[in-house]
Structure formats: C-alpha cells, structure tokens
Amino acid sequence: MTNRSPKRLQKTTAIQTAQNYSSSYASDKILDKYITSIRAMNKATAYEYYFRLMTYQNFIASDYKTTVDDLIIGIKEGHEDPYDILSNYIVYLQNSCKISPSTLKARVITAKNFLEYYDVDISPRKFKLKVKIPKVIRKSKEALSKEDIIDILNACSDIRLKTYVMLLAATGFRAVEALSIRIKDLHLETQPAKMFIRGEYTKTKTDRHVFLTEEIIIQLTEWLEYKYRSRRVCYKNNQTDGKTITEYRTPERNDNDLVFAVYQDRENPVPKMIYYDLSKSFAKTLDRMGKGTREDGNERRRQITLHSFRRFVKTTISDLGYSDFSEYFIGHSGSTYWTKKESEKAELFRKIEPYLTFLDIASLEAMGADIDTKLTEKEKEIQMLRQRDQMKDEALTQLSDRLEEVMEKVRGLESKQN
C-alpha cells in the first residue's frame, strides 16, 4: 500500500512541508521563539497559533508599516498602546476576513497572549473596557435522531466512509480521535470488544479504552478485509517495449497502519489529512441526500457535521439515565467511572449497546425478542405473586372468622360461669 499516484505524491509533499513549518516562519525571530515554546507543549496547538499569528503579522505590516519585533519595542518604550493595537486588529479582522465571532475572539486572544509572553503588561480590567470583542452567538444544536443516522449510513456509497461514520455514531469519538486508531489498537476478541485511544490524539491528553458494539466489530472487520484484499494492478513496463503488464498484488498489513488510511505513511502518519478527505466525502453524501442544509449566518458550515454523532451518543446514554457514564464514554474528564471496575463498566455498556446499534436488524430483533420473553416471564411472575397474595388474603380472612367464632364461644362460657 505504498504505491502512490502523482497527485498523491504532490499532496504528501505538501503535508510534509506543512509539518516542517518551524523552519520556514517569517523573518520575525520574536515570533519564531514564541511558536517554538508552544510547539514544545503541543504541535497541533503551535501549528494553529502559527496561522493565527501570521494574520496578526500581516495586520501589523499593513496598518503600522513595521514588524512585530519593532512594534513590541515601541509598546515597551511607550510609543504604542497595546489596547489600541488589539482594537484595531479586531477592525482589521472584521474587514478583511470572513470569520465567525468565535474565530475572531480566538485570534485576538492569541495575539494578546503573544504580547504578554514578551512582558507587555495587559490588565484584564482595562482589556475588558477598551477592547470590545464581538459576542459569540450560541446557537442551539439538536442531536441527530437514530433514524437520521440510519439514513446517512444507508446513503454512504463508500465502505470506508460508512465504517467511519458508524464508528463515530457508536462511540462518540471526536473526528480525529477515530482516525488515529491503528490496527494494533483494536481488541476485537475481548468480551466486550475494546478499542485503545492514544492520549496524544485526545483533547484531555489521556489514554482510554472504548467498548465496541457487535455491529461495529463486524463493520470494521469487513473494512479491513476490503482494504487489504488482493487487487489487479495494470502498469506499463518500459523494459518490455511499453507493454501493459497485469498482476495481482496484496497490500502488506502492518499493525502500525492507521485503520482508515488508504495511502500509508508509516514513518509520519497524519490523521488530520485523512479527516480532510473523509469530511469532503461526508459533505457530498449529505448533499446527495438533501441533508446538507447550511447554518443560518454561516454558509460555510452545515447543520449536520461529523461532531453531530458525538452529541447523539451523549444524549442517548444520558436519556437512558446514565449521565455520569456518558461523560466517561465520550472521554470527558471528571466522571466517577474512570475509577470503577472494568466489569462494572462492561455490564453497563451491555445495557446501552442496543441503542448504539443501527443496521444490525437481526441482532436488534433478537434483543427485542429476548426482551419480550423476559417481559412475558415477569408478567407470569407478577401474576403468580398476585395469586399468592389473594390466597393469603383469603386464608387471613378465614383465620379471622374462626378467631371470631372462638372468641364468641369463650365469651359464652364466661357468661355461664358468672
């Protein structure tokens, strides 16, 4: 699985260039130093901060005709006001960038943190008074229904996309968490089956195991069999006068391969790039179904996203009365279930598994039949208990009548003796 087309090679080269961004920053050394310090904490955060500060650097060059280094010197010498600079930065972003209020706020806060890193004193109180950031509008977002998810799964024409969407809907993974899974992270033989998530790809930076439904086990197995199937390859051999040669090849399966990666870069895998590919396919699927409606006021974002499945899992488990377990299941910190026994968590997962199963009709019918059988048995037990209670009531009534008769006889004997 290492053969690549020219387009794939170009894409891979672009990815590698992006990953080596630390050697190609702008000339401002002061910016270099800050990004390097952030990169020591988290590479992904440093990558995001780099692009945010590039916008800030462009603003400084455009509005102040200077560099970031010289501007900070000017602030420290009292020639520039940091609050005016940040206020002007907000105006610049509003006029030159089509971004949401939340994105604008993140970029301004990043610029503020950057200035503070270089000992520019910014008072929280003065910042709040002088720098007016547009308020973030909180829009209500409903979780998907189970019927919606079934429709989306049935509309997926690609087995890889279908497996990915089903995994998100059955586990509540964040989008990139699911793409970071390697083959050796799958433990499909355990009961129940589990999947290991590496902490470096989670938001909380904590390793964890997630239980898998029987349905997603089957789907993952089918996807891996398809991925590593033997396939016919045709190519021209220049050594044989350009004749077309046809042969069958079977990709080599490696435990370190990412489950959803098609073109493997085993030395430096990038789950984020797989996300870009699958998110485009998912968007096309929604548009084909007629479910690709955009959000009001934000035409760049659809109402249904890959994150919608995470909300579905959280809501579904919470509605069953297991709110604390839902926090643990989707990877939030603070849940008491992080310290509970594995057997206890597995038992609870079995109870919610039918509600995270979508296309396995036979399994759902079997579970439904099992539930009906149990309900019938319970009804019989209740009926028997009612009959027993009725018999006890009748026996107590008879005993009470006999006791009354005995008491009458005792009173009769007492009256004769007197």
Order of alpha helices (4+ residues) and beta strands (2+ residues): alpha-alpha-alpha-alpha-alpha-alpha-alpha-alpha-alpha-alpha-beta-beta-beta-alpha-beta-beta-alpha-beta-beta-alpha-alpha-alpha-alpha
